[in-house]
Amino acid sequence: MTIPNVTLNNGIEMPLLGLGVYAPTQHNEVQQAVEYALEAGCRLIDTASSYGNEREIAAALQSAGLPRQEVFITTKVWNDDQGYERTLHAFDRSLDRLQLDVVDLYLIHWPVQERRRETWRALEKIYADGRARAIGVSNYYSPHLDELFQQASITPAVNQFEFSPYCYLPDVLTYCRQKNIQPEGYAPLVRGEKQNDPRLVTLAEKYGKSTYQLLVRWSLQHNVVTIPKSVKRDRIQENFDVFDFVITDDDMALLNTFYDNTRVAPDPREIL
Ligand SMILES: NC(=O)c1ccc[n+]([C@@H]2O[C@H](COP(=O)([O-])OP(=O)(O)OC[C@H]3O[C@@H](n4cnc5c(N)ncnc54)[C@H](OP(=O)(O)O)[C@@H]3O)[C@@H](O)[C@H]2O)c1
């Protein structure tokens, strides 16, 4: 299986589909999940210092033995570590745990009001030093991005935010496209909350796919990088088996109307 790439605003390539690794609890579950995903052809892994599993990612990368340039690793600076100096230190610790010299994408996890400007300055320094191939933000909506642009020397390459038909905000996508920021969606499966939505079930049956596959495909057809999480081999394979069907324009438009503001994480509109 070949997963298409998108080209970020600094010319680097990022896979359109990857694996999320938030919150598994069992020992070694993440290491094993990453190994399954790499076997299935996945080349993008989305972690964060707050997930507490960067060492497990390192172990999986080591056991897979793929050339470093074939895998795209994202990690993020957590809220408590924000600020200029603190972010630089947090980044060093992430690199150490990941056993990497360079991360592919480093993100500000959340726009912490008092600290986010200084944090962005630290990310620009990390990028200038060549220790992150790209830098970006997460959970930034237009007010946060407007503020960032008042000080930024570098445009974020990526903005990662919650993205499923149930929290689809076209304005956020339009803003990112206008500024040449690649949108990346998290919780594309709404953590399974909508698997029995009859409208979703009917559409999935029409394509002979699961509701999970339909949700992944919907994100891809918006050209939004997406990172469904599973620790189970068969589910990882299922979530990546989405390149043999195309959702029609009419059905994409229908899915776009499913918005009911269902979210697994806080709404960035409530963060000033
Ligand atoms: N930037 C941020 O603030 C932020 C916030 C949240 C998430 N994220 C990132 O986005 C990733 C994805 O989001 P998420 O993990 O919150 O939610 P998600 O990907 O929407 O859903 C994951 C859940 O769905 C289950 N699942 C996955 N595939 C399935 C399938 N084919 N059939 C049945 N159940 C399935 C998983 O269980 P099993 O593992 O047991 O299969 C897990 O409970 C995270 O892992 C993380 O990397 C970022």
The ligand as an SDF file (V2000), in Angstrom:
LIG
                    3D

 48 52  0  0  0  0  0  0  0  0999 V2000
   -3.3870   17.6320   19.2640 N   0  0  0  0  0  0  0  0  0  0  0  0
   -4.2730   17.2260   20.1410 C   0  0  0  0  0  0  0  0  0  0  0  0
   -4.6880   17.9650   21.0460 O   0  0  0  0  0  0  0  0  0  0  0  0
   -4.8150   15.8320   20.0370 C   0  0  0  0  0  0  0  0  0  0  0  0
   -5.9560   15.4770   20.7870 C   0  0  0  0  0  0  0  0  0  0  0  0
   -6.4550   14.1680   20.6640 C   0  0  0  0  0  0  0  0  0  0  0  0
   -5.8120   13.2740   19.8260 C   0  0  0  0  0  0  0  0  0  0  0  0
   -4.6780   13.6340   19.1320 N   0  0  0  0  0  0  0  0  0  0  0  0
   -3.9730   12.6820   18.2360 C   0  0  0  0  0  0  0  0  0  0  0  0
   -4.9110   12.1190   17.3220 O   0  0  0  0  0  0  0  0  0  0  0  0
   -4.9120   10.6930   17.4350 C   0  0  0  0  0  0  0  0  0  0  0  0
   -6.2600   10.1260   17.1060 C   0  0  0  0  0  0  0  0  0  0  0  0
   -7.2660   10.6230   17.9680 O   0  0  0  0  0  0  0  0  0  0  0  0
   -7.8940    9.7790   19.1770 P   0  0  0  0  0  0  0  0  0  0  0  0
   -6.9570    8.7060   19.5500 O   0  0  0  0  0  0  0  0  0  0  0  0
   -8.2810   10.7550   20.2190 O   0  0  0  0  0  0  0  0  0  0  0  0
   -9.2500    9.1800   18.6000 O   0  0  0  0  0  0  0  0  0  0  0  0
   -9.6800    8.3370   17.2990 P   0  0  0  0  0  0  0  0  0  0  0  0
   -8.5210    8.0280   16.4330 O   0  0  0  0  0  0  0  0  0  0  0  0
  -10.8530    9.0560   16.7210 O   0  0  0  0  0  0  0  0  0  0  0  0
  -10.2820    7.0010   17.9480 O   0  0  0  0  0  0  0  0  0  0  0  0
   -9.4850    6.0730   18.6070 C   0  0  0  0  0  0  0  0  0  0  0  0
  -10.4000    5.0320   19.2640 C   0  0  0  0  0  0  0  0  0  0  0  0
  -11.1060    4.2910   18.2750 O   0  0  0  0  0  0  0  0  0  0  0  0
  -10.8530    2.8920   18.4550 C   0  0  0  0  0  0  0  0  0  0  0  0
  -10.7060    2.3330   17.0910 N   0  0  0  0  0  0  0  0  0  0  0  0
   -9.7550    2.6440   16.1860 C   0  0  0  0  0  0  0  0  0  0  0  0
   -9.9510    2.0070   15.0180 N   0  0  0  0  0  0  0  0  0  0  0  0
  -11.0630    1.2390   15.1940 C   0  0  0  0  0  0  0  0  0  0  0  0
  -11.7600    0.3450   14.3460 C   0  0  0  0  0  0  0  0  0  0  0  0
  -11.3730    0.1340   13.1020 N   0  0  0  0  0  0  0  0  0  0  0  0
  -12.8700   -0.2960   14.8660 N   0  0  0  0  0  0  0  0  0  0  0  0
  -13.2840   -0.0690   16.1340 C   0  0  0  0  0  0  0  0  0  0  0  0
  -12.6550    0.7930   16.9830 N   0  0  0  0  0  0  0  0  0  0  0  0
  -11.5440    1.4430   16.5130 C   0  0  0  0  0  0  0  0  0  0  0  0
   -9.5650    2.8050   19.2470 C   0  0  0  0  0  0  0  0  0  0  0  0
   -9.5350    1.6430   20.0750 O   0  0  0  0  0  0  0  0  0  0  0  0
   -8.3240    0.5550   20.0270 P   0  0  0  0  0  0  0  0  0  0  0  0
   -7.0190    1.2790   20.1730 O   0  0  0  0  0  0  0  0  0  0  0  0
   -8.6530   -0.3310   21.1900 O   0  0  0  0  0  0  0  0  0  0  0  0
   -8.4580   -0.1370   18.7010 O   0  0  0  0  0  0  0  0  0  0  0  0
   -9.6530    4.0520   20.1200 C   0  0  0  0  0  0  0  0  0  0  0  0
  -10.4320    3.8050   21.2640 O   0  0  0  0  0  0  0  0  0  0  0  0
   -4.4450   10.4790   18.8890 C   0  0  0  0  0  0  0  0  0  0  0  0
   -4.0390    9.1520   19.1250 O   0  0  0  0  0  0  0  0  0  0  0  0
   -3.3460   11.5060   18.9830 C   0  0  0  0  0  0  0  0  0  0  0  0
   -2.1770   11.0570   18.3150 O   0  0  0  0  0  0  0  0  0  0  0  0
   -4.1870   14.9070   19.2120 C   0  0  0  0  0  0  0  0  0  0  0  0
  1  2  1  0
  2  3  2  0
  2  4  1  0
  4  5  1  0
  4 48  2  0
  5  6  2  0
  6  7  1  0
  7  8  2  0
  8  9  1  0
  8 48  1  0
  9 10  1  0
  9 46  1  0
 10 11  1  0
 11 12  1  0
 11 44  1  0
 12 13  1  0
 13 14  1  0
 14 15  2  0
 14 16  1  0
 14 17  1  0
 17 18  1  0
 18 19  2  0
 18 20  1  0
 18 21  1  0
 21 22  1  0
 22 23  1  0
 23 24  1  0
 23 42  1  0
 24 25  1  0
 25 26  1  0
 25 36  1  0
 26 27  1  0
 26 35  1  0
 27 28  2  0
 28 29  1  0
 29 30  1  0
 29 35  2  0
 30 31  1  0
 30 32  2  0
 32 33  1  0
 33 34  2  0
 34 35  1  0
 36 37  1  0
 36 42  1  0
 37 38  1  0
 38 39  2  0
 38 40  1  0
 38 41  1  0
 42 43  1  0
 44 45  1  0
 44 46  1  0
 46 47  1  0
M  CHG  2   8   1  16  -1
M  END
$$$$
